[in-house]
């Protein structure tokens, strides 16, 4: 047997470590475990780069859109992204995949069961400009919300000093151990910008709204967007009234085509008709409330709304504005509790937002608008699923700010 000196053993150890680093590292998934974050809704406290939404799409080897996730270049820190698993799950591991695009530096990993109280599990610093996978394992705990807080930036990365990138976040646990969890209506809305207005809207306002011509506003949607016929108390009528006061009395006209139970696909013929001429000047889409109330499959809702949005932006010159469905409250102090018990509009709101962000369209986040003061949220509703006058006014004012 050859004699191995201490120096030789050290060299062998270094060689072994080098080999291990060269081996692609994956996550061994134990029997019964699953990536619980795959395809789940997530929310960021800043805007995203349009199209860079691949945080939970299962793609861990892409540094490009849409497979990679990226924040905007705003200088405000920390930037946080929160994933809603939808139910309480026994979770044992979380993986955060950094991107080679750069900038993401110090992060904190936290979890919560209720979306209110978060426990920090791990702090970590990623290297600049290289892919690295952080896998944090811990004793099994019941988790619904997973948050990654990005505290600072390396600077000098793709897109600007403050654009932060992640390839993927994975959350591993026992899918069969899920437990029902009351939805926190504001868990994904707190600290969000209530309104997203892309830069191109400024040009639209200057050249299309400040002129002498009349302005036609069309609202397409379900019961959330349907006019009540009570003399301007609903948000579509209040929005048009705000526009009229700003751009000239009697210049703005409302065409409310929303109605209870309407599916987005029902408006495809209307999109084709407008494509031939006579389109309105502003189109507002307000879908998702009735889908949540009827437990419509989220994938079907996504397909329906995507089809309508793409038909409109492909055929009509008017800007398309999306309004997310409002939270369904779970308050036994309001009427309608039995109808909404166990239901949530969060997943549908996420789909609306994702469609808007990937297409760089204006967006009103209803939960962010209504929940700016959590203590006053109930005052915005007349039932657990329907807004009262105050709620309608808040939505109208937020929509107005897009075009103010």
C-alpha positions in Angstrom: 0.0 0.0 0.0 1.5 3.4 -1.0 2.3 5.7 1.9 0.2 9.0 1.9 1.8 11.9 3.6 -0.2 14.7 5.4 0.6 17.0 2.4 -0.8 14.3 0.0 -4.0 14.0 2.0 -4.5 17.7 1.9 -4.0 17.7 -1.9 -6.4 14.8 -2.2 -9.0 16.7 -0.1 -8.7 19.8 -2.2 -9.1 17.8 -5.4 -12.2 16.1 -4.0 -13.7 19.4 -3.1 -13.0 20.7 -6.6 -14.7 17.7 -8.1 -17.7 18.2 -5.9 -18.1 21.8 -6.9 -17.9 20.7 -10.6 -20.9 18.3 -10.2 -24.2 19.9 -10.9 -26.2 20.0 -7.7 -29.9 19.2 -7.7 -32.4 18.7 -4.9 -33.2 15.1 -4.1 -36.9 15.0 -3.5 -37.9 12.4 -0.9 -40.9 10.2 -1.4 -44.1 12.1 -0.8 -42.4 15.5 -1.1 -43.3 18.0 -3.8 -42.4 21.5 -4.8 -45.4 23.2 -3.2 -44.5 26.7 -4.7 -44.8 25.5 -8.3 -47.2 27.7 -10.2 -48.5 29.4 -7.0 -49.4 33.1 -6.7 -46.7 35.5 -5.6 -46.5 39.2 -5.0 -43.7 41.7 -4.9 -43.6 45.0 -3.0 -42.2 46.7 -6.1 -43.0 46.4 -9.8 -41.4 43.7 -12.0 -39.5 44.1 -15.2 -42.2 43.4 -17.9 -42.1 39.8 -18.8 -39.7 38.7 -16.0 -42.1 36.7 -14.0 -40.5 33.2 -13.8 -40.2 32.9 -10.0 -42.3 29.7 -9.6 -42.5 28.3 -13.1 -40.2 25.3 -12.4 -37.4 26.6 -14.6 -34.1 26.7 -12.7 -31.6 27.1 -15.5 -32.7 30.3 -17.3 -31.4 33.8 -16.8 -33.8 35.3 -19.4 -37.4 36.3 -19.4 -39.9 34.7 -18.9 -38.1 31.9 -17.1 -36.3 34.3 -14.8 -37.7 36.7 -12.2 -36.6 40.4 -12.0 -37.6 43.5 -10.1 -37.7 46.9 -11.6 -34.8 49.3 -11.2 -36.4 51.4 -8.4 -33.9 52.4 -5.6 -36.2 51.5 -2.7 -35.0 48.7 -0.5 -35.7 46.1 0.8 -37.5 44.5 -2.0 -39.7 41.6 -0.9 -41.5 38.8 -2.8 -44.1 36.6 -1.1 -45.5 33.3 -2.3 -48.9 32.0 -1.2 -49.0 28.2 -1.1 -52.8 28.3 -0.8 -53.0 26.0 2.3 -50.9 25.1 5.3 -48.3 22.5 4.4 -45.7 20.7 6.4 -42.5 22.2 4.9 -38.9 21.1 5.4 -36.8 22.8 2.8 -36.7 25.9 0.7 -34.4 26.5 -2.3 -33.6 29.9 -3.6 -31.9 30.0 -7.1 -29.8 33.1 -7.7 -29.4 34.4 -11.2 -26.1 35.0 -13.1 -27.5 38.3 -14.2 -26.2 39.9 -11.0 -27.2 42.4 -8.3 -29.0 40.2 -5.8 -26.8 40.3 -2.7 -28.0 39.9 0.9 -31.3 38.1 1.4 -33.5 36.9 4.3 -35.8 33.9 4.1 -38.9 33.9 6.2 -42.2 31.9 6.6 -45.6 32.5 8.0 -48.7 30.5 8.7 -51.2 33.4 8.6 -49.5 36.1 6.5 -49.2 38.4 9.5 -46.4 37.1 11.7 -43.2 36.0 9.9 -40.3 34.0 11.3 -36.9 34.5 9.7 -35.2 31.2 9.0 -32.0 32.2 7.2 -29.9 35.1 6.1 -27.5 34.6 3.2 -25.3 36.5 0.7 -25.1 35.5 -2.9 -22.0 36.1 -5.0 -22.1 38.7 -7.7 -22.8 37.6 -11.2 -22.9 33.9 -10.8 -25.6 31.3 -10.3 -25.9 29.7 -6.9 -28.5 27.6 -5.3 -29.2 28.1 -1.6 -31.0 25.1 0.0 -32.1 25.7 3.6 -33.4 22.6 5.5 -35.2 22.8 8.8 -37.4 20.9 11.2 -40.9 20.4 9.7 -43.2 23.3 10.3 -46.6 24.3 9.0 -46.3 27.1 6.4 -48.6 28.9 4.0 -46.6 32.0 3.1 -42.9 32.1 2.1 -41.1 35.4 1.7 -37.7 36.3 0.4 -36.5 39.8 1.4 -33.7 41.2 -0.8 -32.0 43.8 1.3 -29.4 45.4 -1.1 -27.7 45.2 -4.4 -24.2 44.4 -5.8 -24.9 47.0 -8.5 -23.5 46.8 -12.0 -25.8 44.0 -13.1 -28.1 43.6 -16.1 -30.8 46.3 -16.5 -29.4 48.8 -13.9 -27.9 48.8 -10.4 -31.2 48.1 -8.6 -32.7 45.3 -10.8 -32.6 42.1 -8.7 -32.8 38.7 -10.3 -33.8 35.2 -9.1 -34.2 32.1 -11.3 -36.6 30.3 -9.0 -37.9 29.7 -5.5 -38.8 26.1 -4.5 -40.6 25.1 -1.4 -40.5 21.4 -0.5 -42.9 19.5 1.8 -45.6 16.9 2.2 -48.3 17.8 -0.3 -50.6 15.1 1.3 -50.3 16.9 4.7 -52.1 20.0 3.6 -54.5 21.6 6.1 -57.2 24.3 5.3 -56.1 27.8 6.2 -58.3 30.9 6.2 -57.2 33.3 3.5 -55.7 36.5 4.7 -57.2 39.0 2.2 -54.3 41.4 2.6 -51.4 39.0 2.9 -50.4 39.5 -0.7 -51.4 43.2 -1.0 -49.7 45.0 1.9 -46.9 47.4 0.9 -47.9 47.0 -2.8 -48.3 49.9 -5.2 -52.1 50.1 -5.6 -51.7 51.3 -9.2 -49.2 50.5 -11.9 -49.1 52.9 -14.8 -46.6 52.2 -17.6 -44.5 55.1 -19.0 -46.4 55.0 -22.3 -49.7 56.1 -20.6 -48.2 59.7 -20.3 -48.0 60.0 -24.1 -51.6 58.7 -24.4 -52.8 61.3 -21.9 -51.0 64.1 -23.7 -52.1 63.2 -27.3 -55.4 61.5 -26.8 -57.1 62.9 -23.6 -56.0 66.5 -23.6 -57.7 67.2 -27.0 -61.2 68.4 -27.7 -62.7 65.1 -28.8 -65.1 63.1 -26.7 -63.7 60.2 -24.7 -65.4 56.8 -24.7 -64.7 54.4 -21.8 -65.8 50.8 -22.1 -65.9 48.5 -19.1 -65.9 44.7 -19.7 -66.2 42.4 -16.8 -68.3 40.3 -14.4 -70.6 41.6 -11.6 -67.7 43.5 -10.1 -67.7 45.9 -13.1 -71.4 46.0 -13.8 -73.2 49.3 -13.2 -75.7 49.3 -10.5 -77.9 51.9 -12.0 -78.1 53.8 -8.8 -76.9 57.2 -10.0 -73.1 57.0 -10.0 -72.3 55.2 -6.8 -70.5 52.3 -8.6 -66.9 52.6 -9.5 -67.3 52.7 -13.4 -69.6 55.7 -13.2 -67.5 57.4 -10.5 -64.4 56.9 -12.7 -66.0 58.5 -15.7 -67.2 61.4 -13.5 -63.7 61.9 -12.3 -62.4 61.9 -15.9 -65.1 64.4 -16.9 -64.2 66.8 -14.1 -60.5 66.6 -15.1 -60.8 66.7 -18.9 -64.0 68.6 -19.4 -67.6 68.2 -18.5 -69.7 66.0 -20.8 -66.6 64.9 -22.8 -66.5 61.4 -21.3 -69.1 58.7 -22.0 -69.4 55.3 -20.3 -70.3 52.1 -22.1 -70.6 49.5 -19.4 -70.7 46.0 -21.0 -70.0 44.1 -17.8 -72.6 41.8 -16.3 -72.9 39.1 -13.7 -71.4 35.8 -14.7 -69.9 37.1 -17.9 -66.8 35.2 -19.1 -64.0 37.0 -20.9 -64.5 34.8 -24.0 -68.0 36.3 -24.3 -66.3 39.6 -25.4 -64.2 38.2 -28.1 -66.7 39.1 -30.8 -66.8 42.6 -29.4 -63.0 42.8 -29.7 -63.2 41.8 -33.4 -65.9 44.4 -34.0 -63.9 47.1 -32.4 -60.9 46.0 -34.5 -62.8 47.0 -37.6 -63.3 50.6 -36.3 -65.3 52.5 -33.8 -63.3 51.3 -30.8 -63.6 53.1 -27.4 -60.7 55.3 -26.2 -60.2 53.4 -22.9 -61.0 49.8 -22.2 -61.2 48.6 -18.6 -61.3 44.8 -17.8 -62.7 43.7 -14.4 -62.9 40.0 -14.2 -62.3 37.4 -11.4 -64.8 38.1 -8.7 -67.5 35.8 -10.1 -64.8 33.2 -11.0 -63.8 33.1 -7.4 -67.4 32.8 -6.2 -68.1 29.9 -8.6 -64.7 28.2 -7.9 -63.9 28.4 -11.6 -60.6 26.5 -12.4 -57.8 29.0 -12.3 -56.3 27.6 -15.4 -59.5 28.1 -17.3 -59.8 31.7 -16.0 -56.3 32.4 -17.1 -56.9 31.1 -20.6 -60.1 33.0 -21.0 -58.7 36.3 -19.8 -55.4 35.9 -21.8 -57.4 35.3 -24.9 -59.5 38.4 -24.5 -56.5 40.7 -23.6 -54.5 39.5 -26.5 -57.4 39.9 -28.9 -57.9 43.5 -27.7 -54.3 44.6 -27.7 -53.9 42.9 -31.1 -56.9 44.6 -32.8 -57.7 47.8 -30.9 -55.5 50.9 -30.4 -57.2 51.9 -27.1 -55.2 51.2 -23.9 -56.4 48.2 -21.9 -56.5 48.6 -18.2 -56.9 45.6 -15.8 -58.5 45.8 -12.4 -58.0 42.8 -10.1 -61.0 41.3 -8.3 -61.5 42.6 -4.8 -60.7 40.4 -1.8 -63.6 38.2 -0.5 -63.8 39.0 3.1 -64.4 36.3 5.7 -66.2 38.5 8.2 -69.2 37.2 10.0 -70.1 40.8 10.8 -71.2 41.4 7.2 -73.9 39.8 5.1 -73.0 37.0 2.8 -70.6 35.2 5.0 -72.0 31.8 4.1 -71.5 32.5 0.4 -67.8 33.3 0.7 -66.7 31.0 3.5 -63.6 29.1 2.3 -63.4 31.1 -1.0 -60.7 33.5 -2.1 -60.1 35.7 -5.0 -56.3 35.8 -4.5 -55.4 33.3 -7.2 -57.6 35.1 -9.7 -56.1 38.5 -8.8 -52.7 37.0 -9.3 -53.6 35.8 -12.8 -55.0 39.3 -13.7 -51.8 41.0 -12.4 -49.5 38.5 -14.2 -51.3 39.1 -17.5 -51.0 42.9 -17.0 -47.3 42.9 -16.0 -46.1 40.6 -18.8 -47.8 42.8 -21.4 -46.9 46.1 -19.7 -50.5 47.2 -19.3 -51.9 49.6 -16.6 -53.1 47.8 -13.5 -55.3 48.6 -10.5 -54.7 46.2 -7.6 -58.0 46.2 -5.7 -56.7 44.6 -2.6 -53.9 47.2 -2.4 -56.4 50.0 -2.9 -59.0 48.8 -0.4 -56.5 47.5 2.2 -54.3 50.6 2.6 -55.8 50.9 6.1 -56.4 47.2 7.3 -58.6 48.5 10.2 -60.9 50.2 7.8 -61.2 47.4 5.2 -64.6 46.2 6.4 -66.0 49.8 5.9 -65.3 49.4 2.2 -67.9 46.6 1.9 -71.6 46.2 2.2 -71.3 42.4 2.2 -68.4 39.9 2.3 -68.3 39.9 -1.5 -69.7 43.3 -2.6 -68.3 46.8 -2.2 -70.1 49.6 -0.5 -70.1 53.2 -1.6 -66.7 53.9 0.0 -65.1 50.9 -1.7 -66.5 51.9 -5.1 -65.1 55.5 -4.6 -61.6 54.1 -3.7 -61.5 51.9 -6.8 -62.7 54.8 -9.0 -60.0 57.2 -7.6 -57.3 54.6 -8.1 -58.3 54.0 -11.7 -58.5 57.8 -12.3 -54.8 58.2 -11.1 -53.8 56.0 -14.1 -55.0 58.8 -16.4 -54.7 61.9 -14.2 
